[in-house]
Amino acid sequence: MPLAITPGVRFLATAVPKLIIPPLFVHTVLRCFGPALYPSFQLSRGLVACIWLFTLPIWLFIYAQYVHLARLHEAKRLGAELIPQVKGKYPGNIDLLWSNFFRKDLYLGDGFARSIDSHGTIFANNVLGDYRVITIEPQHVKQILTFDFNKFEKGPMFNKIAVSVLGGGVFNSDGERWQFHRKLTRPFFVKERITDFGIFDTKSSIALQKMQERFDQGHAIDFQDLVSRFTIDSACEFLFGTPIYSLHDPLPRPGYESESEEVDTPSNRFARAFANAQTTIATRGRLGNIWPLFEILKDRTADDMKVVRDFIEPIVQDAMDKRKKGEVVNEHTLLHHLLDASEDMKLIVDEIINIMLAGRDTTAGLLTFVAYCLATNPDVLSRLREEILSTIGASRAPTFEDVRTMKYLRAVINETLRLFPSVPFNSRNTNQATTLDGKDGKKLFIPAGTRVAYSNLLCQRHKPYWGEDADIFDPDRFLDERVKKYLTPNPFIFVPFNAGPRICPGQQFAYHETSFFIIRMLQQFDQISLAPDCQPPNSLPPAIWETETGGTPRKKIEQMVLQSHLTMYA
């Protein structure tokens, strides 16, 4: 078996020669020319040690100044100015890496929120030479996603970070390859497909029965686990036409020790591995350019992705074999659609992994946060249940037309997406030097090859965009005069499904799946309450949130810890 070269080894093979060249050059010059210029010159051990210790830091400092001056020159050429930069206390701004990402008691996005408080709605940071721009300006988001779309791509850095998980799928490709993947999948999300609620009805019935059984036993339920099973079962039947029955597996018992054999099933192993792989991608992104140093001995996604691919590939292979034998294959699935276009196993599996990420994790997170918001706002729950019962009744399954008429339901979902967007942070990479529109007609310079991050989480809670009650859960803001005051004149303050050419093709599918499950759940249950005594300790908000000043105001009232890999979850 050939040995795999790890990300860390590849990184060192590229980086070490570059780091050695400056001190080696100085050492060689002094050794060769020192005695000729100064006959008494001696290259002592102490001098050699100083050369190897100090040449590289001095070189890096000089190079940083050169880069800064080059950016000033390029910005001037484009009639722009540099973006305000957050300065750390230590060399390389290494402390920013800790304060923004690795504090265990940090509320999600709090590090960036503090920088917004001090530097404004767009700022830059530079950690160990990794220059990034972060913005929550709606105009910038519009520019990045729409009319300057071709200047902002996923880029080579994200590709390196994510390729071991997402492969060359639609979420990890640019240019012609992205257009190919987009054309491959978009026609599948037509109205006729996403308004067929049969799968949702079957799976939600099983999920709600599981809930009722657990409640009848006097136990709480891990709602996020349950809806993750609901969405993966629905997604697999929708994508493959093959049921996987994760809802038939025993559920974990929050607050109790579960026996390993109760939860160690193929679908659960797949779910854990897929989540772990996404967490690794997110960690790589937070570490920036130095992430391979933490994977010198092993690619941390390798074991998890083996589980993921071992789960998906047999399903794909079975469909391929049936086609070759002329057997009837479900023609209304994404897998059948992909097989019509290609028989490349890797291409098909990559695409399915990408679509499954969008179809399973985002909707499971959304359903989790809807339940959380309803549990912490019982008046909203009562009003929503009244709309459901008056529109549909207590037992009938909703139709597409029913869902369309339920304005308050849509407002509840939108308000949940506003406070808890499925993708709280996103980014693009500039493929050329460009500018973003600043205030007072100024242009802000973005160098080529810069990672530009934008945060729906922070933008959609920003009080200047949404009003002083921006941190409060209030679905009426999507129904009353605040729509015309805030959203209509500035629509890019709310883009939970992205916008422009890369807008999520499964947006309506997610709305319909979420709506259907909420309706069926509230037809059966008239109240929801949290069970903090059953929550894992690390999911409970730390005491410091109640007294800490600065950052995100909502942390003072939050009753759980928000987490995020590629998508947000509880």
C-alpha positions in Angstrom: 0.0 0.0 0.0 1.5 3.4 -1.0 2.1 5.8 1.8 0.0 8.9 1.8 1.7 12.2 2.0 0.1 14.2 4.8 -0.9 17.9 4.5 1.8 18.8 7.1 4.6 17.0 5.1 3.6 18.8 1.9 3.5 22.1 3.7 7.0 21.6 5.2 8.4 20.5 1.9 7.3 23.8 0.4 7.9 26.1 3.4 11.2 25.0 4.9 13.3 25.8 1.9 11.8 29.3 1.8 12.6 29.8 5.5 16.2 28.5 5.1 17.1 30.6 2.1 17.6 34.0 3.9 20.0 32.8 6.7 21.7 30.4 4.3 22.3 33.3 1.9 23.8 35.5 4.6 25.9 32.7 6.0 27.2 31.9 2.5 28.0 35.5 1.6 29.9 36.1 4.8 31.8 32.9 4.5 32.8 33.5 0.9 33.4 37.2 0.9 34.0 38.2 4.5 37.8 37.3 4.6 38.3 38.9 1.2 36.9 42.2 2.4 38.3 42.0 5.9 41.3 39.8 6.3 40.9 39.6 10.1 37.2 38.5 9.7 36.3 35.1 11.3 33.0 33.3 11.1 32.8 32.3 14.7 30.2 29.9 16.1 28.5 32.8 18.0 28.2 34.8 14.7 26.8 31.7 12.9 24.3 31.2 15.7 23.2 34.9 15.4 22.9 34.6 11.7 20.6 31.6 11.9 18.6 33.0 14.8 18.0 36.6 13.7 18.3 36.7 9.9 14.9 35.1 9.3 12.9 37.4 11.7 14.7 40.4 10.2 13.9 39.2 6.7 10.3 38.6 7.6 10.0 42.1 9.0 11.5 43.6 5.9 9.3 41.6 3.7 6.2 42.6 5.6 7.1 46.3 5.2 7.7 45.7 1.5 4.2 44.1 1.2 2.6 47.0 3.0 4.3 49.5 0.7 3.3 47.5 -2.3 -0.3 47.5 -1.2 -0.2 51.2 -0.6 1.1 51.7 -4.1 -1.5 49.4 -5.6 -4.3 51.0 -3.6 -3.2 54.5 -4.8 -3.3 53.3 -8.4 -6.9 52.1 -7.9 -7.9 55.3 -6.1 -8.5 53.5 -2.9 -7.3 53.3 0.7 -6.3 50.5 2.9 -8.8 48.9 5.2 -8.4 49.5 9.0 -6.4 46.7 10.5 -6.8 45.1 13.9 -3.5 45.1 15.7 -2.5 42.4 18.2 -0.2 42.7 21.2 2.3 40.0 20.1 4.5 39.4 17.0 2.6 38.1 14.1 -0.7 39.1 15.9 -0.7 35.5 17.2 -2.9 36.6 20.1 -5.7 37.4 17.7 -5.8 33.7 16.7 -6.5 32.8 20.3 -8.9 35.6 21.2 -11.0 35.1 18.0 -11.2 31.4 17.8 -9.9 29.3 20.6 -11.3 30.7 23.8 -13.6 28.0 25.2 -15.9 30.5 26.8 -16.2 32.7 23.6 -19.7 33.3 22.2 -19.8 32.4 18.5 -18.6 35.5 16.5 -17.7 37.5 19.7 -14.1 38.1 18.6 -15.3 39.6 15.3 -18.1 41.6 17.1 -15.5 43.2 19.3 -13.4 44.2 16.3 -16.6 45.7 14.7 -17.1 47.7 17.9 -13.6 49.2 17.7 -12.9 49.3 13.9 -16.3 49.5 12.1 -18.2 47.1 9.9 -15.2 46.2 7.8 -11.7 45.5 9.1 -8.6 43.5 8.3 -6.3 41.3 10.3 -3.0 39.7 9.6 -2.1 36.7 11.6 1.4 35.2 10.8 1.2 36.8 7.3 -2.3 35.5 6.6 -4.1 38.8 5.5 -7.9 38.6 5.7 -10.7 41.1 5.4 -13.9 40.7 7.4 -17.1 42.7 6.6 -20.7 42.8 7.6 -21.6 45.6 5.2 -24.7 44.6 3.1 -23.3 46.6 0.1 -20.1 44.6 0.3 -22.0 41.3 0.4 -24.0 42.4 -2.6 -20.9 43.4 -4.5 -19.1 40.1 -3.6 -22.0 37.8 -4.5 -23.5 39.6 -7.5 -22.0 42.3 -9.7 -18.3 41.5 -8.8 -19.0 37.8 -8.7 -16.2 36.9 -11.1 -13.6 38.7 -8.9 -14.5 36.7 -5.8 -14.2 32.9 -6.0 -14.0 30.1 -3.5 -10.3 30.2 -4.3 -7.3 27.9 -3.9 -6.9 28.3 -0.2 -10.5 27.0 0.6 -10.0 24.3 -2.0 -6.9 23.0 -0.2 -8.7 23.2 3.1 -11.9 21.4 1.9 -10.8 19.1 -0.9 -10.3 16.1 1.4 -14.0 16.3 2.3 -15.9 18.1 -0.4 -13.7 16.9 -3.3 -14.4 18.8 -6.5 -18.1 19.2 -5.8 -20.2 22.3 -6.3 -19.2 24.0 -3.0 -15.5 23.6 -3.7 -15.2 24.6 -7.3 -14.9 27.7 -9.4 -15.1 28.8 -13.0 -16.2 26.3 -15.6 -16.0 23.4 -13.2 -18.5 25.2 -10.9 -20.8 25.9 -13.8 -20.7 22.3 -14.8 -21.7 21.2 -11.2 -24.3 23.9 -11.0 -26.0 22.8 -14.2 -25.8 19.2 -13.1 -27.8 19.7 -9.9 -30.0 22.8 -10.3 -32.6 21.2 -12.6 -33.3 18.6 -9.9 -34.7 21.3 -7.5 -37.7 22.1 -9.7 -41.1 22.9 -8.2 -42.6 19.5 -9.0 -39.8 17.8 -7.0 -39.6 20.0 -3.9 -43.4 20.3 -3.4 -43.9 16.5 -3.2 -44.3 16.2 0.6 -44.7 12.4 0.7 -41.2 11.7 2.0 -41.5 14.4 4.6 -44.9 12.9 5.8 -43.5 9.4 6.2 -40.3 10.4 8.0 -41.9 13.0 10.2 -44.5 10.5 11.4 -41.8 8.2 12.6 -39.9 11.0 14.3 -42.9 12.3 16.1 -43.8 8.8 17.2 -40.3 8.5 18.7 -40.8 11.8 20.5 -44.2 10.7 21.9 -42.7 7.4 23.1 -39.9 9.1 24.9 -42.1 11.6 26.5 -44.5 8.9 27.6 -41.5 7.3 29.4 -40.9 10.6 31.3 -37.7 11.4 29.5 -36.4 14.4 27.6 -35.3 14.0 23.9 -32.2 15.2 22.1 -34.2 17.1 19.5 -31.1 18.0 17.4 -30.3 14.3 17.1 -33.9 13.5 16.2 -34.2 16.1 13.4 -30.8 15.1 12.1 -32.1 11.6 11.6 -35.3 13.0 10.0 -33.3 15.2 7.6 -30.7 12.5 6.7 -33.5 9.9 6.1 -35.4 12.4 4.0 -32.3 13.5 2.1 -31.2 9.9 1.3 -34.6 9.0 0.0 -34.8 12.2 -2.0 -31.2 12.0 -3.3 -30.8 8.2 -3.7 -34.3 6.7 -3.6 -32.8 4.5 -1.0 -34.1 4.5 2.6 -31.4 4.2 5.4 -33.8 4.0 8.4 -31.7 6.0 10.9 -35.0 6.9 12.6 -35.5 3.2 13.3 -32.3 3.1 15.4 -32.4 3.6 19.2 -32.3 7.2 20.2 -29.7 8.5 22.7 -31.0 9.3 26.2 -30.0 12.8 27.2 -28.9 12.9 30.8 -28.2 9.1 30.9 -25.3 7.0 29.9 -26.1 5.3 26.7 -24.8 1.9 25.9 -22.4 2.0 22.9 -24.2 -0.7 21.0 -27.5 1.2 21.1 -26.1 4.0 18.9 -23.2 2.4 17.0 -25.1 1.8 13.7 -24.0 2.6 10.2 -26.2 5.7 9.9 -24.9 7.0 13.2 -21.3 6.3 12.3 -21.9 8.2 9.1 -23.4 11.2 10.9 -20.6 11.4 13.4 -17.9 11.0 10.8 -19.5 13.7 8.5 -19.8 16.1 11.4 -16.2 15.4 12.5 -14.9 16.0 9.0 -16.7 19.4 8.8 -15.2 20.4 12.2 -11.8 19.6 10.8 -12.4 21.8 7.8 -13.6 24.7 10.1 -10.5 24.3 12.3 -8.2 24.4 9.3 -9.9 27.7 8.2 -9.5 29.3 11.6 -5.8 28.4 11.7 -5.2 30.0 8.3 -2.0 29.2 6.4 -0.4 27.3 9.2 -3.1 24.6 9.5 -1.0 21.8 7.8 1.4 22.0 10.8 -1.3 20.5 12.9 -1.6 17.5 10.5 2.0 16.5 10.0 1.5 12.9 11.0 -2.0 12.4 9.6 -4.7 14.0 7.5 -7.4 14.5 10.2 -10.2 14.0 7.8 -9.0 10.7 6.4 -10.6 8.2 8.9 -13.9 10.2 9.0 -14.1 10.4 5.2 -13.4 6.7 4.8 -16.6 6.1 6.9 -18.5 8.7 4.8 -17.4 7.2 1.5 -17.9 3.6 2.7 -21.5 4.6 3.4 -22.2 6.4 0.1 -20.2 4.5 -2.5 -22.1 1.1 -2.1 -25.4 2.9 -2.8 -23.9 4.6 -5.9 -22.3 1.3 -7.0 -25.6 -0.6 -6.6 -27.4 2.0 -8.8 -24.6 1.7 -11.4 -24.9 -2.1 -11.5 -28.6 -2.0 -11.8 -28.4 0.3 -14.8 -25.9 -1.9 -16.5 -28.2 -4.9 -16.0 -31.1 -2.9 -17.4 -33.0 -3.0 -14.2 -35.5 -0.3 -13.3 -33.9 2.5 -11.3 -35.9 5.3 -9.6 -35.8 8.0 -12.2 -36.8 10.8 -9.9 -33.7 10.9 -7.7 -30.6 13.1 -7.9 -28.5 9.9 -8.2 -30.3 8.8 -11.3 -29.9 12.4 -12.7 -26.2 12.3 -12.0 -25.8 8.8 -13.6 -27.4 10.2 -16.7 -24.6 12.7 -16.9 -21.6 10.7 -15.8 -20.4 7.3 -14.6 -17.4 8.7 -12.8 -17.7 7.4 -9.2 -15.6 10.1 -7.6 -17.6 12.9 -9.4 -20.9 11.5 -8.3 -19.9 10.8 -4.7 -18.3 14.3 -4.4 -21.5 15.9 -5.7 -23.7 13.8 -3.3 -21.6 14.7 -0.3 -21.9 18.4 -1.2 -25.6 18.3 -1.7 -26.1 16.1 1.4 -24.2 18.8 3.4 -26.7 21.4 2.2 -29.8 19.1 2.5 -29.1 17.5 5.8 -27.0 19.7 8.2 -28.5 23.1 7.4 -32.1 22.0 7.7 -31.4 20.0 10.9 -29.8 23.1 12.4 -32.7 25.3 11.3 -35.3 22.9 12.9 -33.2 22.8 16.1 -33.1 26.5 16.4 -36.8 26.9 15.6 -37.6 24.5 18.4 -35.2 26.5 20.7 -36.9 29.8 19.8 -40.4 28.4 20.4 -39.3 26.9 23.7 -38.0 30.3 24.9 -40.9 32.2 23.4 -44.1 30.4 24.4 -46.3 33.3 23.2 -44.9 32.8 19.7 -45.5 29.0 19.9 -49.1 29.6 20.9 -49.7 32.0 18.1 -48.0 29.7 15.5 -50.0 26.7 16.7 -53.2 28.7 16.4 -52.4 29.5 12.8 -51.6 25.9 12.1 -54.8 24.6 13.6 -57.0 27.2 12.0 -55.5 26.6 8.6 -55.0 22.8 8.5 -56.6 21.4 11.6 -55.2 19.0 14.2 -54.5 15.9 12.0 -54.5 16.6 8.2 -51.1 16.7 6.5 -50.3 20.1 5.0 -50.1 20.7 1.3 -47.9 23.0 -0.7 -50.8 25.5 -0.9 -51.3 25.3 2.9 -47.7 26.2 3.5 -47.9 29.1 1.1 -50.7 30.8 3.0 -49.2 30.5 6.4 -47.5 33.9 6.8 -46.7 33.7 10.5 -45.0 30.3 10.0 -42.8 31.8 7.3 -42.0 34.7 9.6 -41.0 32.4 12.4 -38.7 30.5 10.1 -37.2 33.7 8.7 -36.7 35.2 12.2 -34.9 32.0 13.3 -32.7 32.2 10.2 -32.0 35.9 11.0 -30.7 35.1 14.5 -29.3 31.7 13.8 -28.3 31.5 10.1 -27.4 28.0 8.9 -24.1 29.3 7.6 -22.9 32.0 10.1 -19.7 32.8 8.3 -18.7 32.6 4.6 -15.8 33.7 2.5 -14.5 34.3 -0.9 -11.0 34.8 -2.3 -10.0 37.6 -4.7 -8.5 36.5 -7.9 -7.3 40.0 -8.7 -6.7 43.3 -6.9 -10.0 45.1 -6.5 -12.0 47.4 -4.3 -15.1 47.5 -2.2 -17.3 50.5 -1.9 -16.6 52.4 1.3 -18.5 55.3 3.0 -18.6 58.8 1.6 -17.7 57.5 -1.9 -14.3 56.1 -0.8 -12.9 52.9 -2.2 -11.4 50.2 0.0 -8.5 48.2 -1.4 -8.5 44.4 -1.5 -5.2 42.8 -2.7 -5.2 39.9 -5.0 -5.3 36.5 -3.2 -7.1 37.9 -0.2 -9.6 35.9 1.8 -12.7 38.1 2.3 -15.1 36.8 5.0 -18.7 38.0 5.5 -20.9 37.1 8.4 -24.6 36.6 8.2 -24.6 36.0 11.9 -23.3 39.4 12.8 -24.9 41.3 9.9 -28.4 40.0 10.8 -28.0 41.1 14.4 -26.5 44.5 13.7 -28.7 47.2 15.3 -28.1 49.9 12.7 -29.5 47.5 10.1 -32.4 46.0 12.2 -33.2 48.4 15.0 -32.5 48.4 18.7 -34.4 45.2 19.2 -32.1 43.3 16.8 -31.1 40.7 19.4 -34.7 39.9 20.3 -36.6 37.0 18.7 -39.7 38.7 17.1 -41.2 37.1 14.0 -43.4 40.2 13.5 -40.4 42.1 12.1 -41.0 40.2 8.9 -44.7 41.2 8.8 -45.1 44.7 10.1 -43.8 48.2 9.1 -40.2 47.1 9.9 -40.1 45.3 6.6 -40.4 48.6 4.7 -38.2 50.4 7.1 -35.2 48.0 7.1 -35.5 45.1 4.7 -37.0 46.5 1.6 -34.5 49.4 1.1 -31.5 47.1 2.1 -32.3 43.5 1.1 -28.8 42.2 1.6 -29.1 42.5 5.3 -30.9 39.2 5.1 -29.3 36.5 2.8 -29.5 33.3 4.8 -29.3 31.2 1.6 -26.6 33.4 -0.1 -27.4 35.4 -3.2 -26.4 35.8 -6.8 -25.2 33.0 -9.1 -24.2 30.9 -6.0 -27.6 31.2 -4.3 -28.6 27.9 -2.7 -30.6 25.8 -5.2 -32.3 24.0 -2.3 -33.6 27.1 -0.6 -37.3 26.3 -1.2 -36.7 22.6 -0.4 -35.3 23.7 3.0 -38.3 26.0 3.7 -40.8 23.2 2.8 -39.1 20.5 4.8 -38.8 22.8 7.8 -42.4 24.0 7.5 -43.8 20.5 7.1 -42.1 19.2 10.2 -43.0 22.2 12.4 -46.6 21.9 11.3 -46.8 18.2 12.1 -45.0 18.7 15.4 -47.3 21.5 16.6 -50.4 19.6 15.6 -49.3 16.9 18.1 -47.7 19.0 20.8 -48.9 22.2 22.4 -45.8 23.2 24.3 -42.0 22.8 24.2 -39.6 23.3 27.1 -35.8 23.1 27.4 -34.3 20.5 29.7 -31.0 22.1 30.9 -30.5 19.3 33.4 -30.1 16.8 30.5 -27.8 19.0 28.4 -24.1 18.1 28.2 -22.2 20.5 30.4 -20.3 22.0 27.5 -23.5 23.1 25.9 -24.6 25.3 28.8 -23.7 29.0 28.6 -20.7 29.9 30.8 -21.4 32.3 33.7 -19.1 34.9 32.3 -21.6 35.7 29.5 -24.0 37.3 32.0 -21.4 39.9 33.1 -19.0 40.2 30.2 -19.1 43.6 28.4 -18.6 44.1 24.7 -19.0 41.7 21.9 -22.4 40.2 21.1 -25.2 41.5 23.4 -27.4 38.4 22.9 -25.0 36.2 24.8 -26.5 37.6 28.1 -29.9 35.8 27.4 -28.7 32.7 25.4 -29.5 29.4 27.1 -27.1 27.3 25.1 -23.7 27.4 23.5 -23.8 28.0 19.7 -21.3 25.9 17.7 -20.3 26.0 14.1 -18.2 24.0 11.6 -19.4 24.6 8.0 -22.9 25.1 9.4 -24.2 26.2 12.7 -25.6 23.8 15.3 -26.3 23.6 19.0 
